[in-house]
Amino acid sequence: MIDIHSHILWGLDDGARDRDESIAMLKLAAETGTTDIVATPHSNHQYQFDYDLATERILDLSEATSGLPRIHRGCDFHLSLDNVQSAMQDPTRFTINGLSYLMVEFAETIIPTSTEEIFRLLLERGVTPVITHPERNPILQDSFKRLSKWIEMGCLLQITAQCLTDRFGKAAELSARALLKMRMVHVIASDAHDTQHRPPRLDLAREILTRELGSDVAAMLLEDNPAAIIAGREILVDAPEQGDSQKKWFHFWK
Ligand SMILES: [Fe+2]
C-alpha cells in the first residue's frame, strides 16, 4: 500500500519528535504493508516548511531503514497567502515528488471565500489539489455540495484511515462513510503523527474497506490511486467517460 500523508520527519512539526520515533514509525508502516510513504510536514502559520531540511531527513531516514518503506517528499500545505504565492512561483517545492499533486489542508474554523479561485489558479498551473481529511473538518464534513464542486473542478479528496473506526469521533466517521458511499473519495492515507495514537497504518482500514466495499475498492484507494499520485499520473476517476476505471467503480459501488 502507498500512504500519501504522514508526519514521519522528526522535528519539523507536530509529528515525530526525534529520529528514533521517525524510524519506529517507518518500521511500523513497513510491517503493516506500506511500501511507499509520503512525508508531508506542515506548512502553516505554526510550522515553516523547510524543503532542504525535509530532503536531508528523507535521505537520512531512507538510509537508516534501508528504503523500507520508500520515502517520498511532500508537504501538508495550508492556503495562506504566502504559501499560495510561493507555490505559484515554484509548485515543485510543495507538490508530491515535485510533480503534479499538492496536499491541501484547511483550518477548522474558516474556509477562505477565495478557495475556489485559488484552486482554479493552481489547476491552471498544472497542480492538482488533494484535499486532506475533509471528514475531520467541522465546516467541510457535511458540505458535500462544496466538496463535489471542488471535485468537479479537478480536485481530489483524501480521507483518514483511522476515520473508518471512531478514532476521530462519530461525526468524522459518518462523514467518511458518506463520502465513500457517494464515491467522492479518491485516496485513503494515515496522516500519521506517532506510533501509538495516530500510527502510520493502512492495514486496518484495508480490512474494513475490503469487508464493506470489496477488495477492488480497497486496492483502488490504497494502492492504485496513491501510486498514480506519487508518480504524477492521472488517477482512476468516477466519471462515465473514463471507460475501464468507471466500470471498476460501478461494479463495486452499485
Ligand atoms: Fe497532516
Residues whose N, C-alpha, C, O or C-beta is under 5 A from the ligand:
A	BS01	LIG	D76 D191
